[in-house]
Amino acid sequence: MYVFRPLILLFTIFTPTYSLSSEPTDDTIEWEVLNRFGPFATQGNAEDLFHRYKLEPGENFADWHKRLSDLGLPSPYEASLKEGQNAGMHWDQRAKQHSEKILSFVQNEASAATTVRAVARVASSSECTWVYNGETNTLPCERGFEFSVPISGANLSVSYQGSEISSWIKPEHVVIVGMGDSYGSGEGNPDYPGQWKAGQTLPGKNNLEWLVDSQRLVSPPEAPDADVNHWVDDTCHRSFYSHQSLTALKLASERPHTYVTFLHYACTGAEIFDGLLVPQYQAWGKGEYVPYSQVNFAIRELCQETPSNYEAVSAEEIGGLNIRSFHRRGGPGNRPRSMSNLNPDPRVDRFSKFTRDLRETNGGKFPQSGFLTCASGNMRQPDYVFLSIGGNDIGFADIVQYFVIPTQWKIKLVGTLLFPEVCPSPSNRVDAKTNRHLDRYCRKLDSKNLYHAGDLTDGHSTSLGMKERYSLLFNVLEKRLAVKPSQIVIPQYPDPMRARVSSQPACEPLSGSDFNVPGDPPREFNPKSAWNGLKAAAPNSLIRTLSRWPGRNLREWHFNLTSSEGGLALKQFDRFRSALSKVARDRGVSFVCETRDAFVGYGWWKGGRGNLPNTEPKWPVSDWRPYAYEADTRAIRTGNDTLLTQPGDKRITGAVHPNLTGHRLIAQQVYDKFWSTP
């Protein structure tokens, strides 16, 4: 059985020795940076952490995942999170920014005081005399020489066996900005997941209340101590296990002379407009808002001084689009004629109820409309922008909700409470004749919203489609962060539905039999369903009330995903993916079409522990290991998975998001596409 062992135990029994990625040769100084992954820099054991978590030379993510599972290592940030939200973390959750030490590498890159630790060796078994920074050290050559080297570079000399070698040591500094939505943030994979007590007797097979009973947890997800968090950033559900973070780690692992600064801003619930371009109103974790847009977060931290002035979106960025058609998909400000928030406007900042209420909590400083400006123009340009965005713009979570919840209703109130805020296109909906209430609900919702998921994808008169939204975003990123399209790296959203690889090229739409996917049996309650846990999101009062009504037992409602529903959902998502593929490739963005098929063979129905532990075959809930390696497994969190991993989260935000297997599959294909060859 796979069992986590406390990280502190490994620290005490294992003292690492650092070996160079390549053996030194005659008359050369071989050297490498000891901690090459920037987010570890704030932790006292940064070099040890990198030594443990890095990928070995040439190691793929599958072998890395298995190796870490065998060691029993949790997220490298779990220990710090247990100690408190600011205990050695690279992201300060109170200040809502990266720590000063992390930012010093981008804001003071040229300073001699901005250093990283390195080790150097030469091929000799004799004594070496090292001369560095005006000091001399004589050591056995095989031991190596550890030193702090500025990012800007320094000279290092060594004498041995009558020879003297001198080299200019300059680390390559790679700055990566991670932006986007829940697929980019790592939703579903908290660094400090819920841990269930051992030896519990769980209630009957269809009982759900225990899933939200914090007394059954070793550490309740909402701990009494407000400083204890479960994510790198609880507001946005950012995790080490995001494919953006893992790709950055792989780059650092494979380049011994490199130091990778990874600035992560992706946020669950983010849309192109509401999140990347304007402050996100819909934060899913702790807190009620995200104070800056992700673009402004990046400008704020990459600029060498603290920017305070805001300016309007430029005509160059607008590119002839009608920006008044851009608005939040749902919630405050969602009116086609509302202000776009892309221009500084006191009426928006001071008098809009949404922004006014939020500004009152932080001294009136933010959120604010418009784009921050780096007045001096002295801003560190990112080397790469890792981007995952667009799913929320078309109502990703709502579409999943539409198909997973029961669709045959006789109680209108129940359906209205659990039905989504956006419906699929009419051509991708369940049969209207046998689902009359759902059909009426969606037709009314289309009229109220003035759009459905197809409209949001293709665009119409009141809400521009994904082509226009992506075009505006790329314009802004190129102007505000000074990046070329090729520096923007986007993986295609992967498909967890199909069991077989499509005959269609990865960059092209699916067709024909591709939409014949596995699924649950229709019209049949399945106590082993991977989606039963989602019912715990229903209000407790509703569960209790309906459980007392004959024939209305919520615990036996058909929360499932049938083959027909899965095919319809796939058609809706593939319509969106086709739009993303075309606009990204036409723009010259570094787009990874191949991740479309990354999850084929890892469908949601695969792997062990698919049923809830109080249904047959029963299993101890304390055996749940959310990051353990399994060869034949699923790549996404099912409804049951997310309740066990993020207990107490009534919004079930982790469902249908990649687990660690999914994120490392994406990261592997992204890395192989662009960096597997030097």
C-alpha positions as CSV (number, residue, x, y, z in Angstrom):
1,M,0.0,0.0,0.0
2,Y,1.2,3.5,-0.8
3,V,1.5,5.6,2.4
4,F,2.7,9.2,2.8
5,R,5.6,9.6,5.2
6,P,6.1,12.9,6.9
7,L,8.4,15.2,5.0
8,I,10.3,16.1,8.1
9,L,11.3,12.4,8.5
10,L,12.8,12.4,5.1
11,F,14.7,15.6,5.9
12,T,16.3,13.9,8.9
13,I,17.2,10.6,7.4
14,F,18.4,11.8,4.0
15,T,21.1,14.3,3.4
16,P,21.5,14.9,-0.3
17,T,24.9,15.1,-2.1
18,Y,24.8,17.1,-5.3
19,S,26.2,15.5,-8.4
20,L,26.7,17.5,-11.6
21,S,24.4,16.7,-14.6
22,S,27.5,15.8,-16.6
23,E,30.9,14.6,-15.4
24,P,33.6,17.3,-15.6
25,T,36.2,16.8,-18.4
26,D,39.9,17.8,-18.5
27,D,40.6,21.5,-18.5
28,T,36.9,22.6,-18.0
29,I,35.0,23.8,-15.0
30,E,31.6,22.1,-14.9
31,W,29.0,23.9,-12.8
32,E,25.3,23.9,-12.1
33,V,22.8,25.9,-10.1
34,L,21.7,24.0,-7.0
35,N,18.1,25.2,-6.7
36,R,17.0,26.0,-10.3
37,F,13.2,26.4,-9.5
38,G,12.4,29.9,-8.2
39,P,9.3,29.1,-6.1
40,F,11.5,27.0,-3.7
41,A,13.8,30.0,-3.0
42,T,11.8,31.3,0.0
43,Q,12.0,28.0,1.9
44,G,15.0,27.3,4.1
45,N,15.5,23.9,2.5
46,A,15.3,25.2,-1.1
47,E,18.2,23.2,-2.4
48,D,17.0,20.0,-0.7
49,L,13.5,20.5,-2.1
50,F,14.8,20.9,-5.6
51,H,17.1,17.9,-5.3
52,R,14.0,15.8,-4.2
53,Y,11.4,17.1,-6.6
54,K,13.4,17.8,-9.8
55,L,13.2,15.4,-12.7
56,E,16.4,13.5,-13.2
57,P,18.2,14.0,-16.6
58,G,16.0,12.5,-19.3
59,E,13.3,11.3,-16.8
60,N,9.8,11.5,-18.0
61,F,6.9,12.7,-15.9
62,A,5.4,9.2,-15.5
63,D,8.6,7.8,-13.9
64,W,9.0,11.0,-11.9
65,H,5.4,10.6,-10.6
66,K,6.0,6.9,-9.6
67,R,9.4,7.7,-8.0
68,L,7.8,10.4,-5.8
69,S,4.9,8.2,-4.9
70,D,7.3,5.4,-3.8
71,L,9.1,8.0,-1.6
72,G,5.7,9.1,-0.1
73,L,6.4,12.8,-0.7
74,P,3.4,15.2,-0.6
75,S,3.5,18.7,-2.3
76,P,6.7,20.5,-1.4
77,Y,4.5,23.3,0.1
78,E,2.4,21.1,2.4
79,A,4.7,21.5,5.4
80,S,4.8,25.3,5.1
81,L,1.0,25.5,4.7
82,K,0.5,23.6,7.9
83,E,2.7,26.1,9.7
84,G,0.8,29.1,8.4
85,Q,0.0,31.0,5.2
86,N,3.2,33.1,5.2
87,A,5.6,30.5,6.5
88,G,8.3,30.4,3.9
89,M,5.9,30.5,0.9
90,H,6.7,32.2,-2.4
91,W,3.2,33.7,-2.5
92,D,2.1,35.9,0.3
93,Q,-1.6,35.3,0.8
94,R,-2.2,38.3,3.0
95,A,-0.4,40.8,0.7
96,K,-1.7,39.0,-2.4
97,Q,1.7,39.1,-4.2
98,H,4.8,37.0,-4.6
99,S,7.3,37.4,-1.8
100,E,10.0,40.1,-2.0
101,K,12.7,37.4,-2.4
102,I,11.0,36.0,-5.4
103,L,10.4,39.4,-7.0
104,S,14.0,40.5,-6.4
105,F,15.1,38.2,-9.2
106,V,13.0,40.0,-11.8
107,Q,13.1,43.5,-10.3
108,N,16.8,43.6,-9.5
109,E,18.2,41.1,-12.0
110,A,21.3,43.2,-12.8
111,S,22.2,43.7,-9.1
112,A,25.3,41.9,-7.8
113,A,23.3,41.2,-4.7
114,T,20.8,39.0,-6.6
115,T,22.5,35.6,-6.4
116,V,21.8,31.9,-6.7
117,R,23.8,29.1,-5.1
118,A,25.9,26.9,-7.5
119,V,28.5,24.2,-7.3
120,A,31.6,23.8,-9.5
121,R,34.0,20.9,-10.1
122,V,36.9,19.8,-12.3
123,A,38.1,16.4,-13.3
124,S,40.8,15.7,-10.8
125,S,41.4,13.7,-7.7
126,S,44.0,16.2,-6.3
127,E,43.6,19.4,-4.4
128,C,41.9,22.4,-6.0
129,T,42.5,26.0,-5.2
130,W,39.4,28.1,-6.1
131,V,39.6,31.9,-6.4
132,Y,36.3,33.6,-6.3
133,N,35.2,37.1,-5.4
134,G,38.6,37.9,-4.0
135,E,38.7,34.8,-1.7
136,T,40.8,31.6,-2.0
137,N,39.6,28.2,-0.9
138,T,41.6,25.0,-1.2
139,L,39.5,21.8,-1.2
140,P,39.6,18.3,-2.6
141,C,38.6,18.6,-6.3
142,E,36.1,15.8,-6.0
143,R,34.2,17.6,-3.3
144,G,33.4,20.5,-5.5
145,F,33.2,24.2,-4.7
146,E,29.8,25.8,-3.6
147,F,29.4,29.5,-4.1
148,S,26.8,32.3,-4.6
149,V,26.9,33.7,-8.1
150,P,25.0,36.8,-9.3
151,I,22.4,36.4,-12.0
152,S,24.5,39.0,-13.8
153,G,27.5,36.7,-13.7
154,A,31.0,36.5,-12.1
155,N,34.5,35.1,-12.8
156,L,35.6,31.8,-11.2
157,S,39.2,30.4,-11.3
158,V,40.7,27.1,-10.1
159,S,44.3,25.8,-9.9
160,Y,45.2,22.1,-9.7
161,Q,48.0,19.9,-10.8
162,G,49.9,22.9,-12.2
163,S,47.0,24.0,-14.4
164,E,44.8,27.1,-14.0
165,I,41.3,27.5,-15.5
166,S,39.2,30.6,-15.4
167,S,35.5,30.7,-16.5
168,W,32.8,33.3,-16.6
169,I,29.8,31.9,-14.7
170,K,26.5,33.4,-15.7
171,P,23.2,31.6,-14.9
172,E,20.6,31.8,-17.6
173,H,17.5,33.4,-16.0
174,V,14.3,32.2,-17.5
175,V,11.1,34.1,-16.4
176,I,7.8,32.3,-16.9
177,V,4.4,33.9,-16.2
178,G,1.5,31.4,-15.7
179,M,-1.9,32.8,-16.5
180,G,-5.4,31.5,-17.0
181,D,-8.2,29.5,-15.5
182,S,-8.7,26.4,-13.2
183,Y,-6.8,24.2,-15.7
184,G,-3.8,26.5,-15.3
185,S,-4.2,27.0,-11.6
186,G,-4.3,23.3,-10.7
187,E,-7.9,23.2,-9.4
188,G,-8.7,19.8,-7.9
189,N,-5.2,19.4,-6.4
190,P,-4.7,21.2,-3.1
191,D,-1.2,21.2,-1.8
192,Y,-2.6,20.4,1.6
193,P,-5.5,18.0,0.8
194,G,-8.1,16.7,3.2
195,Q,-6.8,13.8,5.2
196,W,-9.3,11.3,6.6
197,K,-9.1,9.7,10.0
198,A,-8.4,6.0,10.1
199,G,-10.7,3.4,11.7
200,Q,-14.0,5.1,10.9
201,T,-17.3,3.3,10.5
202,L,-19.1,5.0,7.7
203,P,-22.9,5.1,7.4
204,G,-25.1,3.2,4.9
205,K,-24.3,2.9,1.3
206,N,-26.3,5.9,0.0
207,N,-25.5,8.2,2.9
208,L,-23.8,11.5,1.8
209,E,-23.7,13.6,5.0
210,W,-20.4,12.1,6.2
211,L,-18.7,13.7,3.2
212,V,-19.1,17.1,4.6
213,D,-18.5,16.1,8.3
214,S,-15.3,17.8,9.3
215,Q,-15.0,15.7,12.4
216,R,-14.0,12.8,10.2
217,L,-10.9,14.7,9.0
218,V,-7.4,14.7,10.5
219,S,-7.3,18.4,9.7
220,P,-10.6,20.1,8.7
221,P,-10.3,22.1,5.5
222,E,-11.7,25.1,7.2
223,A,-9.3,25.1,10.2
224,P,-10.0,27.3,13.2
225,D,-6.7,29.0,12.7
226,A,-7.3,31.3,9.7
227,D,-3.6,31.3,8.8
228,V,-3.8,27.6,7.8
229,N,-4.5,27.3,4.1
230,H,-4.6,24.4,1.7
231,W,-3.3,26.0,-1.6
232,V,-0.4,28.1,-2.7
233,D,-3.2,30.7,-3.0
234,D,-6.6,29.8,-1.4
235,T,-8.4,32.6,-3.3
236,C,-7.5,31.2,-6.7
237,H,-6.8,27.5,-5.8
238,R,-3.3,27.6,-7.2
239,S,-1.3,24.4,-6.8
240,F,2.2,23.1,-7.3
241,Y,0.6,20.3,-9.3
242,S,-0.6,22.6,-12.1
243,H,0.8,21.6,-15.5
244,Q,2.1,25.1,-15.8
245,S,4.2,24.7,-12.6
246,L,5.3,21.2,-13.6
247,T,6.4,22.4,-17.1
248,A,8.5,25.1,-15.4
249,L,10.0,22.5,-13.0
250,K,10.9,20.3,-16.0
251,L,12.6,23.2,-17.7
252,A,14.6,23.9,-14.6
253,S,15.5,20.3,-14.1
254,E,16.9,19.8,-17.6
255,R,19.0,23.0,-17.7
256,P,21.9,22.9,-15.1
257,H,22.9,26.5,-15.8
258,T,19.4,27.9,-15.6
259,Y,17.4,29.6,-12.8
260,V,13.6,29.6,-13.5
261,T,11.5,32.3,-12.0
262,F,7.9,31.1,-12.2
263,L,5.2,33.7,-11.4
264,H,1.8,32.0,-11.2
265,Y,-1.4,34.0,-11.5
266,A,-3.9,31.5,-13.0
267,C,-7.2,31.5,-11.0
268,T,-10.1,29.2,-10.8
269,G,-13.2,30.8,-12.4
270,A,-11.2,33.2,-14.6
271,E,-12.4,34.2,-18.0
272,I,-10.5,36.3,-20.7
273,F,-12.4,39.4,-19.7
274,D,-13.2,38.7,-16.1
275,G,-9.9,37.6,-14.7
276,L,-7.2,38.2,-17.3
277,L,-8.1,41.7,-18.5
278,V,-10.1,43.1,-15.5
279,P,-10.2,42.1,-11.8
280,Q,-12.0,38.9,-11.3
281,Y,-15.2,39.2,-9.3
282,Q,-15.8,35.5,-8.9
283,A,-13.1,34.0,-6.7
284,W,-13.8,30.4,-5.7
285,G,-11.6,30.1,-2.6
286,K,-11.2,32.2,0.5
287,G,-11.9,35.9,-0.1
288,E,-14.5,37.6,-2.2
289,Y,-12.4,39.0,-5.1
290,V,-9.1,39.0,-6.9
291,P,-7.7,42.6,-6.5
292,Y,-6.0,42.9,-9.9
293,S,-6.5,41.4,-13.3
294,Q,-3.8,38.8,-14.1
295,V,-2.3,41.1,-16.7
296,N,-2.0,43.9,-14.1
297,F,-0.6,41.4,-11.5
298,A,2.2,40.6,-14.0
299,I,2.9,44.3,-14.8
300,R,2.9,45.1,-11.1
301,E,5.5,42.5,-10.3
302,L,7.7,42.6,-13.4
303,C,8.1,46.4,-13.3
304,Q,11.2,47.6,-11.5
305,E,9.2,50.3,-9.6
306,T,5.7,50.0,-8.2
307,P,3.3,51.1,-10.9
308,S,0.3,53.2,-9.8
309,N,-1.1,54.8,-12.9
310,Y,-3.7,53.2,-15.1
311,E,-4.3,53.8,-18.8
312,A,-7.0,52.9,-21.3
313,V,-6.8,50.0,-23.7
314,S,-5.3,51.3,-26.9
315,A,-6.7,51.3,-30.4
316,E,-3.9,48.9,-31.4
317,E,-5.1,46.4,-28.8
318,I,-8.8,46.8,-29.7
319,G,-8.0,46.1,-33.3
320,G,-11.3,47.3,-34.5
321,L,-13.4,45.3,-32.1
322,N,-16.4,46.6,-30.2
323,I,-15.1,46.4,-26.7
324,R,-18.5,47.4,-25.3
325,S,-19.6,43.9,-26.3
326,F,-17.1,42.4,-23.8
327,H,-18.7,41.8,-20.4
328,R,-18.7,39.3,-17.6
329,R,-20.5,36.1,-18.5
330,G,-22.4,36.0,-15.2
331,G,-22.7,38.1,-12.0
332,P,-22.3,41.8,-11.4
333,G,-21.9,44.0,-14.4
334,N,-23.2,41.4,-16.9
335,R,-25.1,43.7,-19.2
336,P,-24.2,44.1,-22.9
337,R,-24.2,47.9,-22.5
338,S,-22.2,48.1,-19.3
339,M,-18.8,49.7,-19.2
340,S,-16.0,47.5,-20.4
341,N,-13.7,48.2,-17.5
342,L,-10.8,48.4,-20.0
343,N,-10.7,52.1,-19.7
344,P,-10.0,54.0,-16.4
345,D,-13.4,55.4,-15.4
346,P,-14.3,56.8,-12.0
347,R,-17.9,56.0,-12.6
348,V,-17.0,52.3,-12.8
349,D,-14.5,52.4,-9.9
350,R,-16.3,54.5,-7.4
351,F,-20.0,54.2,-8.1
352,S,-20.5,50.6,-9.4
353,K,-21.9,48.6,-6.5
354,F,-19.5,45.7,-7.3
355,T,-16.3,47.7,-7.3
356,R,-17.4,50.2,-4.6
357,D,-18.1,47.4,-2.1
358,L,-14.7,45.8,-2.8
359,R,-12.8,49.0,-2.7
360,E,-14.2,49.8,0.7
361,T,-12.4,46.8,2.1
362,N,-8.9,47.9,1.0
363,G,-8.7,51.6,1.4
364,G,-10.2,52.5,-2.1
365,K,-7.1,51.3,-4.0
366,F,-8.4,48.4,-6.0
367,P,-10.0,46.9,-8.0
368,Q,-9.6,49.6,-10.6
369,S,-10.4,49.7,-14.3
370,G,-7.8,50.1,-17.0
371,F,-4.2,48.7,-17.4
372,L,-1.3,49.5,-15.0
373,T,1.6,51.2,-16.6
374,C,5.3,50.8,-15.9
375,A,6.2,54.5,-16.1
376,S,9.9,54.0,-16.7
377,G,9.3,51.3,-19.2
378,N,11.9,49.3,-17.2
379,M,10.0,46.0,-17.0
380,R,11.4,42.5,-17.2
381,Q,9.9,40.9,-20.2
382,P,8.8,37.3,-19.6
383,D,10.5,34.7,-21.6
384,Y,7.3,32.7,-21.8
385,V,3.7,33.2,-20.9
386,F,2.0,29.8,-20.1
387,L,-1.7,30.3,-20.8
388,S,-4.8,28.2,-20.3
389,I,-8.0,30.2,-20.8
390,G,-11.4,30.1,-22.5
391,G,-13.3,27.2,-20.9
392,N,-15.1,29.5,-18.4
393,D,-16.0,31.9,-21.2
394,I,-18.3,29.4,-22.7
395,G,-19.6,28.0,-19.4
396,F,-17.4,24.8,-18.9
397,A,-18.7,24.0,-15.4
398,D,-22.3,24.7,-16.4
399,I,-22.1,22.3,-19.3
400,V,-20.7,19.6,-17.1
401,Q,-23.4,20.3,-14.5
402,Y,-26.1,20.2,-17.2
403,F,-25.2,16.6,-18.2
404,V,-24.2,15.1,-14.8
405,I,-27.2,16.0,-12.7
406,P,-30.5,14.1,-13.3
407,T,-32.4,15.6,-16.2
408,Q,-35.8,14.0,-15.6
409,W,-37.6,16.2,-13.1
410,K,-41.1,16.3,-11.7
411,I,-40.3,18.9,-9.0
412,K,-39.7,22.2,-10.6
413,L,-38.0,23.8,-7.5
414,V,-35.4,21.1,-7.3
415,G,-34.5,21.4,-11.0
416,T,-34.2,25.2,-10.8
417,L,-31.9,25.0,-7.8
418,L,-29.5,22.6,-9.4
419,F,-29.7,23.5,-13.1
420,P,-26.8,25.4,-14.7
421,E,-26.4,29.2,-15.5
422,V,-25.6,28.5,-19.1
423,C,-27.1,25.7,-21.3
424,P,-25.4,23.9,-24.2
425,S,-26.4,24.8,-27.8
426,P,-29.9,23.5,-28.7
427,S,-28.4,20.9,-31.0
428,N,-26.3,19.5,-28.1
429,R,-29.1,19.2,-25.5
430,V,-30.8,16.1,-24.1
431,D,-34.1,15.0,-25.6
432,A,-36.7,17.7,-25.1
433,K,-39.7,15.3,-25.0
434,T,-38.5,13.2,-22.1
435,N,-36.9,16.2,-20.3
436,R,-39.6,18.8,-20.6
437,H,-38.8,20.8,-17.5
438,L,-35.1,21.1,-18.4
439,D,-36.0,22.0,-22.0
440,R,-38.3,24.8,-20.8
441,Y,-35.7,26.0,-18.3
442,C,-33.0,26.3,-21.0
443,R,-35.2,28.1,-23.5
444,K,-36.1,30.6,-20.8
445,L,-32.4,30.9,-19.8
446,D,-31.4,31.5,-23.4
447,S,-33.9,34.4,-23.6
448,K,-32.8,35.9,-20.3
449,N,-29.0,35.6,-20.9
450,L,-29.3,36.4,-24.6
451,Y,-26.8,33.6,-25.2
452,H,-26.1,29.9,-24.9
453,A,-22.7,28.0,-25.0
454,G,-22.8,28.0,-28.8
455,D,-23.3,31.8,-28.9
456,L,-20.5,32.3,-26.5
457,T,-18.2,30.2,-28.7
458,D,-19.2,31.6,-32.1
459,G,-20.3,35.1,-31.1
460,H,-23.4,37.1,-31.7
461,S,-24.6,40.7,-31.4
462,T,-24.4,41.1,-27.6
463,S,-21.4,39.0,-26.7
464,L,-18.4,38.6,-29.0
465,G,-17.2,35.0,-29.6
466,M,-14.0,33.3,-28.7
467,K,-12.1,34.4,-31.9
468,E,-12.6,38.0,-30.9
469,R,-11.9,37.4,-27.2
470,Y,-8.7,35.6,-27.9
471,S,-7.6,38.2,-30.4
472,L,-8.1,41.0,-27.9
473,L,-6.2,39.0,-25.2
474,F,-3.2,38.3,-27.6
475,N,-3.1,42.0,-28.5
476,V,-3.0,43.0,-24.9
477,L,-0.3,40.4,-23.9
478,E,1.9,41.5,-26.8
479,K,1.7,45.2,-26.0
480,R,1.6,45.1,-22.2
481,L,4.1,42.3,-21.5
482,A,6.2,42.8,-24.7
483,V,6.0,39.2,-25.8
484,K,5.9,37.7,-29.2
485,P,3.1,35.3,-30.1
486,S,5.6,32.4,-30.2
487,Q,6.4,33.2,-26.5
488,I,2.8,32.4,-25.5
489,V,2.4,28.7,-24.9
490,I,-1.1,27.2,-24.9
491,P,-2.0,23.5,-24.6
492,Q,-5.3,22.4,-26.1
493,Y,-7.9,21.4,-23.5
494,P,-7.6,17.6,-23.2
495,D,-10.6,15.2,-23.7
496,P,-11.4,12.9,-20.8
497,M,-14.4,11.3,-22.6
498,R,-12.9,9.2,-25.5
499,A,-11.4,5.7,-25.1
500,R,-9.7,5.8,-28.5
501,V,-7.4,8.1,-30.4
502,S,-9.2,9.9,-33.2
503,S,-8.3,9.4,-36.8
504,Q,-8.6,13.2,-37.2
505,P,-5.3,15.2,-36.9
506,A,-4.9,16.7,-33.4
507,C,-5.4,20.3,-34.7
508,E,-8.6,19.4,-36.4
509,P,-12.2,18.9,-35.1
510,L,-13.3,15.5,-34.1
511,S,-15.9,13.7,-36.3
512,G,-18.1,10.6,-36.6
513,S,-17.5,7.8,-34.2
514,D,-15.2,10.0,-32.1
515,F,-18.4,11.1,-30.2
516,N,-19.3,7.5,-29.3
517,V,-17.9,7.5,-25.8
518,P,-18.2,5.2,-22.7
519,G,-20.6,6.2,-20.0
520,D,-22.9,5.1,-17.2
521,P,-26.1,3.1,-17.9
522,P,-29.0,5.5,-18.6
523,R,-32.1,5.7,-16.4
524,E,-30.6,3.5,-13.7
525,F,-29.4,4.4,-10.2
526,N,-25.8,3.1,-9.8
527,P,-24.5,3.2,-6.2
528,K,-21.0,2.8,-7.6
529,S,-21.2,5.9,-9.8
530,A,-18.2,8.1,-9.8
531,W,-20.5,11.1,-9.7
532,N,-22.7,10.3,-6.7
533,G,-20.5,12.5,-4.5
534,L,-21.8,15.6,-6.3
535,K,-25.1,15.2,-4.5
536,A,-23.3,16.4,-1.4
537,A,-23.3,19.9,-3.0
538,A,-27.1,20.1,-2.7
539,P,-28.3,22.0,0.4
540,N,-28.6,19.7,3.4
541,S,-32.2,20.9,4.0
542,L,-33.1,19.8,0.4
543,I,-31.5,16.4,1.0
544,R,-33.3,15.8,4.2
545,T,-36.7,17.1,2.9
546,L,-36.6,15.0,-0.3
547,S,-35.3,11.9,1.5
548,R,-38.6,11.9,3.5
549,W,-40.8,12.1,0.4
550,P,-41.9,8.7,-1.1
551,G,-40.1,8.3,-4.4
552,R,-38.1,11.4,-4.0
553,N,-34.9,10.1,-2.3
554,L,-32.1,12.4,-3.5
555,R,-29.6,9.7,-2.5
556,E,-30.9,7.5,-5.4
557,W,-31.2,10.2,-8.0
558,H,-29.2,9.4,-11.2
559,F,-26.1,11.6,-10.8
560,N,-24.2,10.1,-13.7
561,L,-22.7,10.7,-17.2
562,T,-24.2,8.4,-19.8
563,S,-22.7,7.6,-23.2
564,S,-25.2,9.8,-24.9
565,E,-24.6,12.7,-22.5
566,G,-20.9,12.3,-22.8
567,G,-21.1,12.4,-26.6
568,L,-23.2,15.6,-26.5
569,A,-20.8,17.3,-24.0
570,L,-17.9,16.3,-26.2
571,K,-19.5,17.9,-29.3
572,Q,-20.0,21.1,-27.4
573,F,-16.5,21.2,-26.1
574,D,-15.0,20.3,-29.4
575,R,-16.7,23.2,-31.1
576,F,-14.9,25.5,-28.6
577,R,-11.6,23.7,-29.0
578,S,-11.8,24.1,-32.8
579,A,-12.1,27.8,-32.3
580,L,-9.2,27.9,-30.0
581,S,-7.0,25.8,-32.3
582,K,-7.7,28.0,-35.3
583,V,-7.2,31.4,-33.7
584,A,-4.1,30.4,-31.8
585,R,-2.3,28.9,-34.8
586,D,-3.4,31.7,-37.1
587,R,-1.8,34.1,-34.6
588,G,1.5,32.2,-34.4
589,V,1.0,31.2,-30.8
590,S,3.0,28.2,-29.6
591,F,-0.1,26.0,-29.5
592,V,0.1,22.3,-28.5
593,C,-2.7,20.6,-30.4
594,E,-1.5,17.2,-29.2
595,T,-2.8,17.6,-25.7
596,R,-6.3,17.1,-27.1
597,D,-5.6,13.4,-26.9
598,A,-3.4,13.5,-23.8
599,F,-6.1,11.8,-21.6
600,V,-7.1,9.1,-24.1
601,G,-6.6,5.8,-22.2
602,Y,-7.0,7.6,-18.9
603,G,-10.8,8.1,-19.0
604,W,-12.8,9.2,-16.0
605,W,-14.2,5.6,-15.5
606,K,-10.7,4.0,-15.1
607,G,-8.5,3.4,-12.0
608,G,-9.2,2.2,-8.5
609,R,-11.2,3.8,-5.7
610,G,-13.9,5.0,-8.1
611,N,-16.9,4.4,-5.9
612,L,-17.5,6.1,-2.6
613,P,-15.9,4.1,0.3
614,N,-19.3,3.3,1.9
615,T,-20.6,1.5,-1.2
616,E,-19.6,-2.0,-2.3
617,P,-16.8,-2.8,-2.6
618,K,-16.2,-0.9,0.6
619,W,-12.7,0.5,1.4
620,P,-11.2,2.5,4.2
621,V,-11.6,6.2,3.5
622,S,-8.2,6.9,5.2
623,D,-6.7,4.9,2.2
624,W,-7.5,7.8,-0.1
625,R,-4.2,9.1,-1.6
626,P,-5.0,11.9,-4.1
627,Y,-1.4,12.0,-5.6
628,A,-0.4,8.3,-5.6
629,Y,0.9,6.8,-8.8
630,E,-1.3,4.3,-10.6
631,A,-0.4,2.9,-14.1
632,D,-3.9,2.2,-15.4
633,T,-5.9,5.2,-14.0
634,R,-8.0,8.2,-14.8
635,A,-6.7,11.7,-15.6
636,I,-9.4,13.8,-14.0
637,R,-11.2,14.2,-10.7
638,T,-14.6,12.6,-10.7
639,G,-17.4,13.9,-8.4
640,N,-16.3,11.4,-5.7
641,D,-12.6,12.2,-6.1
642,T,-13.1,15.9,-5.5
643,L,-15.2,15.4,-2.4
644,L,-12.5,13.2,-0.9
645,T,-9.7,15.5,-1.9
646,Q,-11.3,18.8,-1.1
647,P,-13.8,17.9,1.7
648,G,-16.0,20.7,2.8
649,D,-16.0,22.4,-0.6
650,K,-19.7,22.5,-1.3
651,R,-19.1,24.0,-4.7
652,I,-17.3,20.9,-5.9
653,T,-14.9,23.1,-7.9
654,G,-12.4,20.2,-8.4
655,A,-14.7,17.9,-10.4
656,V,-13.8,17.3,-14.1
657,H,-10.4,18.9,-13.6
658,P,-7.1,17.1,-14.1
659,N,-5.6,15.2,-11.2
660,L,-1.8,14.9,-10.9
661,T,-1.8,12.2,-13.6
662,G,-3.7,14.6,-15.9
663,H,-1.4,17.6,-15.2
664,R,1.8,15.6,-15.8
665,L,0.4,14.2,-19.0
666,I,-0.3,17.8,-20.3
667,A,3.1,19.0,-19.0
668,Q,4.9,16.1,-20.8
669,Q,3.4,16.9,-24.1
670,V,4.0,20.6,-23.8
671,Y,7.6,20.0,-22.9
672,D,8.1,17.5,-25.7
673,K,6.6,19.8,-28.2
674,F,9.0,22.7,-27.6
675,W,11.9,21.8,-25.4
676,S,12.8,18.1,-25.8
677,T,15.4,19.0,-28.4
678,P,18.0,21.6,-27.3
